[in-house]
Amino acid sequence: MNLYFFTAVDRNPAYRREAEILIASGKKYSRDIHLYNIPAGEVWNRYKVKLIASELPAADRYIYLDSDTVLTCRGDWEAGDCQGVSDILYFCPDLRDKHTKAFIRNHTVLDGDPGAYEYILKIWREMNFPIWCNSGVVVLDAGTRLPFTTVWQKWMDRVDAHCDKGMVVGDEAPCMFARQEFGLPLLPPRFNGCCKWQPIYDWHVLIHADGNVGGAKRIPYNNAVEKVLNG
């Protein structure tokens, strides 16, 4: 299977260093990860959808990775269940509604946009409480890539239409709705070990310092980086 791994960063030196480490982890585990530069004026987590939908080299499967991820082994990215985005509350379903409401609020109200918050919350309820997903690892087969990103962009446009500022910066609320409408599978947790919200196990094939999490939660990511650089 022809896999196309890629990431994108702006000029922020910290993010560029993360991307270098991610690419180094790919080399260590025989996975070629391609770097894209985010154009000036673009918001990184909005540009992501444009990039995934852009004219990329031919491949059987496309794997977008945020710069603050690192491979821990070669992994089974060719597996049949490797498709979709990650349910970051996989290990805490009992807290799903509470946390999802918090995620929605953090992506809207804290940015001073209660109108968008009310709209997203309304749609979330109408769609029977879809799962909040992390968009830091997006895996799409060739036939799925463009149809899914079209639906994802449609939902971003709908959310933006309810935003007084003209745009809700984050892409994850629209991703939640797009995944539900499209019927996109969930990635098994081994493909996106999010340090911020999940316990990390030896079977994780990728570690994600989601939101550049710090403190003790960052240790699994730091350990994986150390293994790449010095192991």
C-alpha positions as CSV (number, residue, x, y, z in Angstrom):
1,M,0.0,0.0,0.0
2,N,1.3,3.5,-0.9
3,L,1.0,5.7,2.1
4,Y,1.5,9.5,2.1
5,F,2.4,10.9,5.5
6,F,2.4,14.7,5.8
7,T,2.5,17.6,8.3
8,A,2.3,21.4,8.1
9,V,3.8,24.2,10.1
10,D,4.0,28.0,10.0
11,R,7.1,30.0,10.8
12,N,6.9,29.5,14.6
13,P,10.3,28.0,15.5
14,A,8.9,25.8,18.2
15,Y,6.5,24.2,15.8
16,R,9.1,23.8,13.2
17,R,11.4,22.0,15.7
18,E,8.5,19.7,16.5
19,A,8.0,19.0,12.8
20,E,11.7,18.2,12.5
21,I,11.4,15.6,15.3
22,L,8.3,14.1,13.8
23,I,10.1,13.8,10.4
24,A,13.1,12.3,12.2
25,S,10.8,9.7,13.9
26,G,9.5,8.8,10.4
27,K,13.0,8.2,9.2
28,K,13.8,6.1,12.2
29,Y,10.9,3.9,11.6
30,S,11.0,3.9,7.8
31,R,8.1,6.3,7.2
32,D,8.7,9.2,4.9
33,I,6.8,12.3,6.3
34,H,6.5,15.3,4.0
35,L,6.5,18.9,5.3
36,Y,4.3,21.6,4.1
37,N,4.7,25.3,4.9
38,I,1.5,27.1,6.0
39,P,1.3,30.3,4.0
40,A,1.4,33.7,5.8
41,G,-2.0,34.8,6.9
42,E,-3.4,31.3,7.1
43,V,-4.6,29.9,10.5
44,W,-2.9,26.6,10.9
45,N,-5.9,24.5,12.1
46,R,-8.0,26.0,9.3
47,Y,-5.4,25.5,6.6
48,K,-5.3,21.8,7.5
49,V,-8.5,21.1,5.6
50,K,-7.3,23.0,2.6
51,L,-4.1,21.1,2.6
52,I,-5.7,17.7,2.9
53,A,-8.1,18.6,0.1
54,S,-5.3,20.0,-2.1
55,E,-3.5,18.3,-5.1
56,L,-1.4,15.8,-3.3
57,P,0.8,13.1,-4.8
58,A,-1.1,9.9,-5.8
59,A,-1.4,7.5,-2.9
60,D,-3.7,4.7,-1.6
61,R,-4.0,6.3,1.9
62,Y,-3.3,9.9,3.2
63,I,-2.1,10.4,6.7
64,Y,-2.0,14.0,8.1
65,L,-0.1,14.5,11.3
66,D,0.0,17.6,13.5
67,S,3.6,18.7,14.2
68,D,3.3,17.9,17.9
69,T,3.1,14.1,17.2
70,V,5.8,11.6,17.1
71,L,6.0,8.0,15.8
72,T,7.0,5.4,18.4
73,C,7.5,2.5,15.9
74,R,6.8,1.7,12.3
75,G,3.2,0.9,13.2
76,D,0.5,-0.8,11.2
77,W,-0.7,2.2,9.2
78,E,-1.7,-0.2,6.4
79,A,-4.3,-1.9,8.6
80,G,-7.9,-2.1,7.4
81,D,-9.1,-0.3,10.5
82,C,-6.7,2.6,10.0
83,Q,-9.1,5.2,8.7
84,G,-10.7,8.3,10.2
85,V,-10.1,10.6,13.2
86,S,-9.6,9.9,16.8
87,D,-12.2,9.8,19.6
88,I,-10.2,11.5,22.3
89,L,-12.7,10.5,25.0
90,Y,-12.3,6.8,24.1
91,F,-11.2,6.0,27.7
92,C,-13.8,8.1,29.5
93,P,-17.2,7.6,27.9
94,D,-19.0,8.3,31.2
95,L,-17.7,11.9,31.0
96,R,-18.4,12.3,27.3
97,D,-21.3,14.8,27.4
98,K,-19.7,16.9,30.1
99,H,-16.3,17.1,28.3
100,T,-17.9,17.6,24.8
101,K,-19.8,20.6,26.1
102,A,-16.6,22.0,27.6
103,F,-14.8,21.5,24.3
104,I,-17.5,23.3,22.4
105,R,-17.4,26.2,24.9
106,N,-13.7,26.4,24.8
107,H,-13.7,26.7,21.0
108,T,-16.3,29.4,20.9
109,V,-17.3,31.3,24.1
110,L,-13.7,31.8,25.3
111,D,-13.1,33.5,22.0
112,G,-16.0,35.8,22.7
113,D,-18.5,34.2,20.3
114,P,-21.5,33.0,22.2
115,G,-23.6,32.9,19.0
116,A,-21.4,30.2,17.5
117,Y,-21.5,28.3,20.8
118,E,-25.3,28.2,20.8
119,Y,-25.4,27.1,17.2
120,I,-22.9,24.3,17.7
121,L,-24.6,23.1,20.9
122,K,-27.9,23.1,19.1
123,I,-26.6,21.1,16.2
124,W,-24.8,18.7,18.5
125,R,-28.1,17.9,20.2
126,E,-30.0,17.6,17.0
127,M,-27.4,15.2,15.6
128,N,-27.8,13.0,18.7
129,F,-24.6,14.0,20.5
130,P,-21.9,13.0,18.0
131,I,-18.4,12.1,19.3
132,W,-15.9,15.0,19.8
133,C,-12.8,14.0,17.7
134,N,-9.3,15.2,17.6
135,S,-8.2,16.3,14.1
136,G,-4.4,16.1,14.8
137,V,-4.3,12.7,13.1
138,V,-6.5,12.4,10.0
139,V,-6.3,9.2,7.9
140,L,-8.3,9.0,4.7
141,D,-8.1,6.5,1.9
142,A,-7.8,7.8,-1.7
143,G,-11.5,7.5,-2.4
144,T,-12.6,9.1,0.8
145,R,-10.2,12.1,1.0
146,L,-11.9,14.6,-1.2
147,P,-15.6,13.7,-0.4
148,F,-14.9,13.9,3.3
149,T,-13.0,17.1,3.2
150,T,-15.8,18.6,1.2
151,V,-18.3,17.8,3.9
152,W,-15.8,19.1,6.6
153,Q,-15.4,22.4,4.8
154,K,-19.2,22.7,4.4
155,W,-19.6,22.4,8.2
156,M,-16.9,25.0,8.8
157,D,-18.7,27.4,6.5
158,R,-22.0,26.7,8.4
159,V,-20.4,27.3,11.8
160,D,-18.7,30.5,10.5
161,A,-22.0,31.8,9.4
162,H,-23.0,32.0,13.0
163,C,-19.9,33.7,14.2
164,D,-19.9,37.4,14.7
165,K,-16.2,37.6,13.9
166,G,-16.7,35.8,10.7
167,M,-14.7,32.6,11.6
168,V,-14.5,30.1,14.4
169,V,-10.8,29.3,14.4
170,G,-10.9,25.7,15.4
171,D,-11.7,22.8,13.0
172,E,-12.8,20.2,15.5
173,A,-16.5,21.1,16.0
174,P,-17.1,21.0,12.2
175,C,-15.0,17.8,12.0
176,M,-17.3,16.2,14.6
177,F,-20.4,17.1,12.5
178,A,-18.7,16.0,9.2
179,R,-17.7,12.7,10.6
180,Q,-21.2,12.0,11.8
181,E,-22.8,13.0,8.6
182,F,-20.3,11.2,6.4
183,G,-20.1,8.1,8.5
184,L,-16.3,8.3,8.7
185,P,-14.9,5.5,11.0
186,L,-13.1,6.3,14.2
187,L,-9.4,5.6,14.4
188,P,-8.5,2.9,16.9
189,P,-6.7,4.6,19.8
190,R,-3.3,3.1,19.0
191,F,-3.0,5.6,16.1
192,N,-3.3,8.8,18.2
193,G,-2.2,8.6,21.8
194,C,-3.4,12.0,23.1
195,C,-1.4,12.7,26.2
196,K,-3.8,15.4,27.4
197,W,-6.9,13.1,27.6
198,Q,-5.8,9.5,27.4
199,P,-3.5,7.1,29.2
200,I,-0.6,6.1,27.0
201,Y,0.3,2.4,26.6
202,D,3.1,0.5,25.0
203,W,0.9,-0.4,22.0
204,H,0.4,3.2,20.9
205,V,2.2,3.7,17.6
206,L,2.0,7.5,17.8
207,I,2.1,9.9,20.7
208,H,0.4,13.3,20.5
209,A,1.3,16.2,22.8
210,D,-2.2,17.4,22.1
211,G,-2.3,21.2,22.6
212,N,1.3,21.1,23.7
213,V,0.3,19.6,27.0
214,G,2.9,20.1,29.8
215,G,3.8,18.6,33.1
216,A,3.5,14.9,33.9
217,K,1.1,14.4,31.0
218,R,3.9,15.3,28.5
219,I,6.3,12.6,29.7
220,P,5.2,9.9,27.2
221,Y,5.7,12.4,24.3
222,N,9.1,13.5,25.8
223,N,10.2,9.8,26.2
224,A,9.2,9.1,22.6
225,V,11.2,12.1,21.3
226,E,14.2,11.0,23.4
227,K,14.1,7.6,21.8
228,V,14.1,9.2,18.4
229,L,16.9,11.6,19.0
230,N,19.1,9.5,21.2
231,G,17.8,5.9,21.3
